[in-house]
């Protein structure tokens, strides 16, 4: 009898383990993501006209929960604006910039019950985000003199480093593997980056701070074999 129990015990444990793992389907998630994105950027500063440029982003995310995330991000690209001929000020700039950002991100799924409503289930991936950033500016092209107004000149620095406040709203489309775990994510977002200075465009003029905005499209992938469980089922 004892020998029979000893033989069957491993089988029982294996079945129980498989059952418990299956019961956790839809609750488990990876705590780390890596990703990349492309941004379509505009500067609202001292230049009179606005131009859309592109940037590329690289990010690392720590998922405290599937809906509470902490993102470390690097952005590299160009910012451009103005026109040296067609505007009165003659201001034109081209900035090869690098930005470094840390932000927290809260998705609606963390604070609402989405299990009984298809609408809330769709809205659970909507998020807001805020944090702190640092941008390094390198003005590679600039026009400071006006061709239409005599002796009109706008000063500024060709190289500068400035802190800023990144604000963001977006939607994260989670893609699930066969175990109902979010293994990839598509991120659609709009960012409003408030510069705590006035030299993003290489011009120091007026009383307003510079701002650059971004529409972003990105993708993230879960990394690491270790999983953790959430208190609610993630997908329905």
Buried (B, 14 or more C-beta within 10 A) or exposed (E): EEEEEEEEEEEEEEEEEEEEEEEBBBBBBBBBBBBEBBBBBBBBBBBBEEBEBEBEBBBBBEBEBBBBBBBBBEBEBBBBBBBBEEBEBBBBBBBBBBBEBEBEBBBBBBEBEBEEEEEBBEBBBBBEBEBEBBBBBEBEEBBBBBBEEEEBEBEBEBEBEBEBBBBBEBBBEBEBEEBBBBBBBBBBBEBBBBBBBBBBBBBBBEEEBBBBBBBBEBBBBBBEEEBEEBEBEBBB
